[in-house]
Amino acid sequence: MRTLPVDDPGTPDHRSPTRYLTWLVRIQAPTVIAGALLGVVWMLAQAVMPAVVGRAIDQGVAARDPAALALWAGALLGLGVVQAAAGVTRHRNSVFNWLAAAFRTVQVTTRQAARLGATLPRRLSAGEVVSVGVSDVAHIGDAIDILSRGTGAVVAIVAVAVIMLVTSPPLGLVVLVGVPVILLLAAPLLRPYRRREDAHRELVGELNTHATDLVGGLRVLRGIGGETLFAERYRGESQRVRRAGVRVAVAESRLSGAEVLLPGLLVALVTWAGARYAADGRLSVGQLVSFYGYAVFLIHPLKTLGELAGKLTKGHVAAGRVVRLLELEPEVPLAGTVRPDGPGDLVDAGSGLVARPGELTMVAAADPRDAQAVADRLGRHAPGEVTYAGVPLADLADLRDRVLVAVNEDRLFSGPLAESLTTTGCGDLDAALVTANAEDIVAAVGRDAHVAEAGREFSGGQQQRLRLARALAADPEVLVLVEPTSAVDAHTEARVADRLRAARPDRITVVCTTSPLLLDRADRVAYVEDGRVVAEGTHRELLDTASRYAAVVTRGM
């Protein structure tokens, strides 16, 4: 008996979703090939049955030959036994392939999570990781599972076309031409289906993250009477996911309808043409029955091809999320010894971004992943050509003391609240609390209040303000903030935006955001597309001169 999971899942090829799926097929090649061969036998046994029935009618019934009838009946029975045996074995093999692909994906992603350590929550949200482990592994398993039936379907269609060509070339040509036409007509339905499925999976990951935050702050929400408000917000977000799911279902229903309609039209054409040939005497009664059987049988493999396309599309989207996790690298080791003479510009050669001391610089990106990539390079959490005061970050001494990147995946430490917000040699905590608009939180619970694990007694917005205060209190020479006000209301965000610029004179502050409230307070905004700064200026200048920037920062309003 084969056991799962395997001891060593292997080293995945994560250069692209297609390469990852190909790697799974390659590493499971013996069972995948066996499943494909069994699928071919299973389908061929069904494909040959109409021919056997036709021979039984012509040589046994029409010719009144009991021996021939018994012979072909026995052949039909034998085909039924072969089909049943191959079907059962194929199904067992396919289930094993599904489980092996799912388990292997879980193993490689779990191993990668352990390898990344503290880097993982900085780069991916909890919701995205949960989505990979819960639903994406199932879609990847489906993609590997469908290969056996899909291979059998392709071979069966070719076999039926060859049989029909030999018996009646015109009808065989109808099948040979009709199948590619069906595939061409169905192909345009796959692109919107894949695009909508990808968008839906992203929203599900975001909703999972928000659900985690909501549950973590449930006690506080109940205490301040905010449970209803946040429940309404969550309900609104879940409705976005529902609407995205409906859009996926619409695209899927169109694909499913095409799977039935298009093969049905081909079957009707073959049946009609076969009946005309039989009426003209070009086909015997047995051949007519066989052709009708072929036509009915073709519905199954053609529908299987549609299912193959749908499951491979979902598997490709899921593999893309797995690849995003697997391509992450642990934080770059720190070994610099050079100390700059004084404050200087922060320059990222990869994007073209320049941040100057005393300026509030903000980065707005068309793709949030580009903004995250810039932040990771600026903090040397990812490799890149970045210099501070002319010194490469790789050579900079005390990098973590000089450069701080604060993201929403950061956690509050358990212990007394004041201690969890300060470090040795930090700046003015009171001033930081005022800038982050978090002084009311400390006043309500007290500086000595005990903070539970990850600050779960605070709401998501309160946690975000406290994390911002902690980052400001550290008073680094370079502070990079990633969406620091995404979980707070508009009034709080406006107050934070007004205070942030004055809080860090002579320091470099970079904020990655698409919030118009924050961007409007920036000294300079850098708009990033495809990883490069393509426009710079104030928020209002860019609204007038860069249409794509305006579309990005106003799409959520």
Secondary structure, 3 states (H helix, E strand, C coil): CCCCCCCCCCCCCCCCHHHHHHHHHHHCHHHHHHHHHHHHHHHHHHHHHHHHHHHHHHHHHHCCCHHHHHHHHHHHHHHHHHHHHHHHHHHHHHHHHHHHHHHHHHHHHHHHHHHHCCHHHHHCCHHHHHHHHHHHHHHHHHHHHHHHHHHHHHHHHHHHHHHHHHHCHHHHHHHHHHHHHHHHHHHHHHHHHHHHHHHHHHHHHHHHHHHHHHHHCHHHHHHHCCHHHHHHHHHHHHHHHHHHHHHHHHHHHHHHHHHHHHHHHHHHHHHHHHHHHHHCCCCCHHHHHHHHHHHHHHHHHHHHHHHHHHHHHHHHHHHHHHHHHHCCCCCCCCCCCECCCCCCCEEECCCCEEECCCCEEEEEECCHHHHHHHHHHHCCCCCCCEEECCEEHHHECCHHHHEEEECCCCCCCCEEHHHHCCCCCCCCHHHHHHHCCCHHHHHHHCCCCEECHHHCCCCHHHHHHHHHHHHHHHCCCEEEEECCCCCCCHHHHHHHHHHHHHHCCCCEEEEECCCHHHHCCCCEEEEEECCEEEEEECHHHHHHHCHHHHHHHHCCC
